[in-house]
């Protein structure tokens, strides 16, 4: 299950970070690494790379984040 992360300050390594890169929310996703950085594939066929979320490009396009939470099968 994915749960919203309340703010950028609450991000933890492994959270999915979403960006609006094509004039719609959640059109691009990366994995938060910690220390304000995330990993992503910029486009099909391009090398995977790390980026700073503080850069002007990514900061303006940040749409939110989600955290994977395990569901207990035997509550």
C-alpha positions as CSV (number, residue, x, y, z in Angstrom):
1,X,0.0,0.0,0.0
2,X,1.2,3.5,-0.8
3,X,0.6,6.3,1.7
4,X,1.2,10.0,1.0
5,X,4.2,11.7,2.6
6,X,3.1,14.9,4.4
7,X,6.0,17.1,3.3
8,X,9.4,17.2,1.7
9,X,10.9,17.5,5.1
10,X,9.3,14.1,6.0
11,X,10.9,12.2,3.1
12,X,12.8,9.0,3.9
13,X,15.1,7.0,1.7
14,X,13.0,4.6,-0.4
15,X,10.0,6.9,-0.8
16,X,8.7,7.4,-4.3
17,X,8.9,11.0,-5.4
18,X,6.6,12.3,-8.1
19,X,7.0,15.2,-10.5
20,X,4.9,17.1,-13.1
21,X,7.0,17.0,-16.2
22,X,4.3,16.8,-18.8
23,X,1.7,19.2,-17.5
24,X,0.0,16.6,-15.3
25,X,0.7,15.4,-11.8
26,X,2.7,12.3,-11.3
27,X,4.0,12.1,-14.9
28,X,7.6,11.2,-13.7
29,X,8.7,9.2,-10.7
30,X,12.0,8.6,-8.9
31,X,13.2,7.0,-5.6
32,X,14.3,9.3,-2.8
33,X,17.8,8.5,-1.7
34,X,18.1,10.9,1.3
35,X,20.1,14.1,1.6
36,X,17.8,15.8,-0.9
37,X,18.7,13.5,-3.8
38,X,16.7,11.0,-5.9
39,X,17.4,8.4,-8.5
40,X,15.5,8.1,-11.8
41,X,15.6,7.3,-15.5
42,X,15.2,10.7,-17.3
43,X,13.7,9.0,-20.4
44,X,13.5,5.6,-22.1
45,X,17.0,4.5,-23.2
46,X,18.8,7.1,-21.1
47,X,21.2,6.2,-18.2
48,X,19.8,6.1,-14.7
49,X,21.1,9.0,-12.7
50,X,20.9,10.8,-9.4
51,X,19.6,14.4,-9.1
52,X,19.2,17.0,-6.5
53,X,15.6,17.8,-5.6
54,X,16.8,21.3,-4.8
55,X,17.6,22.1,-8.4
56,X,15.3,24.7,-9.9
57,X,13.9,22.2,-12.5
58,X,12.9,19.5,-10.1
59,X,11.9,21.7,-7.2
60,X,9.4,23.5,-9.4
61,X,7.9,20.2,-10.7
62,X,7.7,18.3,-7.4
63,X,4.1,16.9,-7.1
64,X,4.4,14.9,-3.9
65,X,5.6,11.6,-2.5
66,X,4.3,8.2,-1.4
67,X,5.7,5.7,1.0
68,X,5.2,1.9,0.6
69,X,3.7,0.5,3.8
70,X,3.5,-3.3,4.4
71,X,0.0,-4.6,5.0
72,X,-0.3,-7.2,7.8
73,X,-2.0,-10.2,6.2
74,X,-3.0,-11.5,9.7
75,X,-4.3,-8.5,11.7
